[in-house]
């Protein structure tokens, strides 16, 4: 089972100017792992550059998909391998994993 993602976890962006970025504050404020908010679908990324125009205009993207079996308030939680920006989540909690 993949590790659950939290605020500050890393993702591959799927684009060239900034190949990685991190998650910002999730839209849910009730569930934490180790005191850090658990990411759910629509958690924004921090502001990061976006191609193709140099100097790559900054943008915010989102966690696009999550678990089909585990949710918070009906919103799927994010895990390593779930879609984010034009890439995927690459880091998650070493303490909690979730299937589906």
C-alpha angles and dihedrals in degrees: 000000000000122000117259116248125233137185109298097027118137131249136183106243097209091229136091111240095060111014092186137028138159138249119261126206114326120233090241121074104184109071124062139170112211089347094305121115116254115240119241132182110296094030103148126232122231115267110282138163120275127199158247100058115064125259082034111235114247118250142167120233132184146232099263104190142015146168119333090207108037124056142157114224088347093306116117117245120236124245139179107288096027118127117269128166102332092321138043142274110269105181134043144158118310088209106053134041131177135195133219 
